[in-house]
Amino acid sequence: MLRSLLLCFLLSFVFHSSAQVIFSESALPILVINTNGQTIPDEPKITASLGVIWNGSGQKNRLTDPFNEYNGLIGIERRGASSQDFPKLPYAIELRDNAGENNPVALLGMPKESDWALISNYNDKSLIRDALAYNIATQVMDYAPRCRFVEVMLNNVYQGVYLLTERIKRDPNRVAVSKNNPDEDITGGFILKLDKELGDSVGGYWNSHVAPLYGLSNQKIRFLYHYPRTEDLVSAQKQYIQQWMRDFEDNLRAPGFSDPVNGYRKFIDPATFIDFMWLNEASKNIDGYRISTYLYKDKDSNDGRLKMGPVWDFNLAFGNSNYCSGENTTGWMWNFNQICPQDYWVIPFWWDRLQEDTAFLIEAQQRWKMLREGPLSDQAAMHTVDSLVAVLDGGPRTRNFQRWPVLGVWVWPNNFVGNTYPEEVNYLKNWFISRLHWMDNNVKGLYVGTYKPDTSFAPRLAPNPARGKTRLEFHAPVGVRVSWALYDVSGKVLYRYYQSTQTPNYQSIDIDLPAAPGLYFLQTEFDGQRHVQKVVVE
């Protein structure tokens, strides 16, 4: 109760002390929203207008400039759960045509779509935690939300720096699962999530039949329908996915769960679980595994195994929470149920069970080594932080904290309160490096049996979908002969290359992609192994 009263007092202080900011130009894109006097509700969306000013990289954008990126109608509503308690509100927007229908548009270099999120980052005073996670995830997973920093004017009042982000959605350029047609193939695609029951998800969920480990008697693991939406699902689709998830969990609990043919691997893609795990562990995401957690399944003819992702919601990660050990650079977040058994939102038993499989642990260790030699190396991680901070240098971040003077003020659930923006960034950087080093020392202990750490293992492509280039990553000793060939959907070989590895362990090869959008296949051969992966060219 005392903490709640203190939070209300501080929020009231910040809200009433926020100032009108004189604003005319920015190096960031400018979003101008006009609701014509309407208050923006939690739901449903109201109709408003949006103008986007973006004159290109390195160019100034002025409020007097024409709306050259978008000029039209939107539907807008508040979004999020606890983030709606802050004065700087987050929003969901839907681009609409004059008839009120979806109006897909490519915004700020991101692929064409109609649904977007404006993330406020109010209690993240670095302003970059979500963008940092998504930028790293883009290099690791098949898909992570693209995002751009913007400044927002709402009804002629400056609102600060926001992150314009793709929303999680079935789309060839987002979560590229098949359209689920109950009259043809109900095996996919599906997008599910573990989350609180909010907004569109109300009434659209079912509970796992497996109780969470270490939890209390009233806790349930709740699966929410995300795609298709609850109102679009027919009974057969609901019955199918619920039974499929039940079969997966029963298989994972069974004595023979680790069998490489008949065990859990026929239900899930372990590589996506490992990548999801390491991204949430590297950031020690307090919400990871349990809320804002997405999963997807394509139809069986397109590899119908369950995959983890995309990642979402990192504003309380990277040391920005003071509860359930989120502030510590030590410890594993997959132990959340033991750390915070009193929290209603706990994690499934999957993660404990997977770590009873030696093969999973070895692959996880190998993948961590690969990530630490690539996008999660100290140098690469700090470069990503610095590049994001540089985008906000000067005017944008100064104006944001003039509008919302939270520097030096505790905002729930900050672990650290810096008096200046550089102090906030330095805390994030030091925390992140310390976390990565702790993980280096403790990943070794996950499996300590005998195996060859330099053994080759399956290559990965990131980003995918991609445009222009993608990167082939794998792990192999020096002197391994690698070949890769790109095929179109007819089976025609577009090109083939051969190369011998010159450096130990982590290998990285840039792959040129065709200009024509569509589906392609990359076949990679090395160390006696052959792998075929789908490549989506945007």
Sequence and secondary structure as in RCSB ss.txt:
>XXXX:A:sequence
MLRSLLLCFLLSFVFHSSAQVIFSESALPILVINTNGQTIPDEPKITASLGVIWNGSGQKNRLTDPFNEYNGLIG
IERRGASSQDFPKLPYAIELRDNAGENNPVALLGMPKESDWALISNYNDKSLIRDALAYNIATQVMDYAPRCRFV
EVMLNNVYQGVYLLTERIKRDPNRVAVSKNNPDEDITGGFILKLDKELGDSVGGYWNSHVAPLYGLSNQKIRFLY
HYPRTEDLVSAQKQYIQQWMRDFEDNLRAPGFSDPVNGYRKFIDPATFIDFMWLNEASKNIDGYRISTYLYKDKD
SNDGRLKMGPVWDFNLAFGNSNYCSGENTTGWMWNFNQICPQDYWVIPFWWDRLQEDTAFLIEAQQRWKMLREGP
LSDQAAMHTVDSLVAVLDGGPRTRNFQRWPVLGVWVWPNNFVGNTYPEEVNYLKNWFISRLHWMDNNVKGLYVGT
YKPDTSFAPRLAPNPARGKTRLEFHAPVGVRVSWALYDVSGKVLYRYYQSTQTPNYQSIDIDLPAAPGLYFLQTE
FDGQRHVQKVVVE
>XXXX:A:secstr
 HHHHHHHHHHHHHHHH       EESS EEEEE TT    SSS EEEEEEEE   TT  EETTS   SEEEEEE
EEE  SGGGGSSS  EEEEEE TTS B  B  TTS  BSEEEEE  SS TTS HHHHHHHHHHTTSS    EEEE
EEEETTEEEEEEEEEE   BSTTSB     BTTTBTT  EEEEE    GGGTT EEE SS  TT  TT   EEEE
EES GGG  HHHHHHHHHHHHHHHHHHHSTTTT TTTSGGGTB HHHHHHHHHHHHHTT TTTTTSSEEEEE  G
GGT  EEE      TT TT   STTTT SSS GGGHHHH TTSSS   THHHHHTT HHHHHHHHHHHHHHHTTT
TSHHHHHHHHHHHHHHTTTHHHHHHHHHS  TTS  TT S   SSHHHHHHHHHHHHHHHHHHHHHHHTTT  S 
  TT  EEEEEESSSBSSEEEEEEEE TT EEEEEEE TT  EEEEEEEE  SSEEEEEEEE  SS EEEEEEEE
ETTEEEEEEEEE 
